[in-house]
Amino acid sequence: MRKMVLLLMLVSVAALGLSGCTGVAAPVSNGLIFTNVDGPVAATMSDNYSKVGESSCSAILGLISTGDASINAAMKAGNIRKIHHVDHNSMSILGIYAKFTTVVYGD
């Protein structure tokens, strides 16, 4: 019985480690200790912008995730109707805490 529990724990840990859940998306590989990178999402032909809106979501230990990092939520936060470009920021600390932020620029 003890061996079965140990085997089940080992398989669970291996499955979690190999699941590919990193907590945040990044244009480069996530750093094992710390990640804080910006990356592009989309751009338009618009010449300039006057407003910026942000939206974000976060995760703790890859077990609890909350928030709305959608482009629509960032547009609402910045009162934006016409998008100039969209970027994102990915931040992770030791895989314990992760945050993903969408930044929309526009008018």
N, C-alpha and C positions, 0 to 999 in steps of 0.2 A: 504494500500500500504506500509506503514511504517513497519507494522508487517511482511509483506512478505519479505521485504529487510532484516530485522533483522533475520528472520528465515533462509533465504538463507545464510547470513553471518555465523550464528551459525553452520549450517550444513557443510559449507565449512571448517571452522576451525576444527570441529570435524573430518571430513574426512581426513584432512591433518594430524592431530594428531594421528589418528589411522592407517595411511597408512603403517607404518612400515619402512618408509624411514629414515635411521639413518645417511646416509652420508658415513660411513666407516664400513668395516667389522672388527670384532675383535674376538680373541679367548675367550674373556669374555664379559659380558654385557658392553655396552658403558657407561662411566661415564656421569652423567647429566651435570656436570660442565666442566670436562676435561678428555680426553682419550689420552693415548700415550702408546700403547702396541705393542710388537713384537710377531709374531707367525710363526710356520712352515707351509710350503706348501708342499714340496716334497724333497726327498733325493735319492741319488743313491749309488751304491757300490764303487764309485771312492774313492781313498785313500786321495788325497789332491787337492788343488786348488791354482791358482796363480793370478786369476783375479776376480774382482767384478764389476757388472753392476747394475745400478738402473734405474727404470722408475716409474713415478707417475702420479696421477690425483688428482684433487682437486674440492671441491664444496663450494659454498657460499650460505648459507641459504637453502640448498637443492633445490635451484631454478636454479642455473647455475653450470654446471659441465664441466670441460675440462681436457684434458690430455690423456695419453696412459700408463697405468700401466701394460701392458702385459709382460709376460715372454720374448717374442720375442723382444720387445723394450729394455728391460733390457739387454738381450744378445747382441744386437747391440751396446748399449751404452758402454758395457764392453769388446767388441770385443771377446766374448765368443763363442766357438764352441761346447764344451763338458761341460754339466752341472754337478756340484758336488751336490749342494743343492740350494733350493729356500726358502726364508723367506719373510714375509711381515711386514710392520709397519702401524698401524692405528693411526691417530691423529685427535682429534676433540676438538674444543674450544666452549663451550656453544651452540653447534649445529649451530653456526654461520659460522664457517670455519672448513672444514674437508679435510684431505689429506690421501691418500692411496698410499703407496710405495711398489713396488716389488723389492726385492734384489736377484740377481742371482750370485752364486759363481761357478767358474769353470775355464776352461782353453781354 
